[in-house]
Amino acid sequence: MSIKKARGKIIMTKTKIDDEIGYMGIFSDTEGNTVGLHSNG
């Protein structure tokens, strides 16, 4: 299920940091908690 379908809010879409570090993104859930994600690829 996507964040939008679950009624969360995307604060920062998937954003490339650089080739070695990878990507990041930020969203908030329906209770207002903010979560940051990191991916190497």
N, C-alpha and C positions, 0 to 999 in steps of 0.2 A: 504494500500500500504506500502511496506517495504521501509526502508531508502535507501537501495541499488537500488531498482527499481526506486526510485524518484531521483536517481543520487546524493544522499548525501554520506557522508563518515562516517563509524563507527570508532570512535577514541578509545573508550573503550567499549567492549561488556558488557552485563549484568553481574555485579560482586557483589557477596554477601559481605556486610559489616560485619554483624553479625546477629544472630537470632532476636535480639530486634529491630535493626535499619532497616534492610531489604536489599535492593539492590540499585545499582546505575549504570548508563551508561552515556556515552558521545558520541555525534555525531556532525557533521557539516553539514549544509545544502548546497544547490547549490550556495549560495551567500557567503559562507565562514563563516557564523555565527556559533559559537560553542554553543551547548545546552547540559546541564546536566539534567538527569532525576533521580528521586528517587521514589521507590516503597516500601511500607511496607510489601509486600507479594508476 
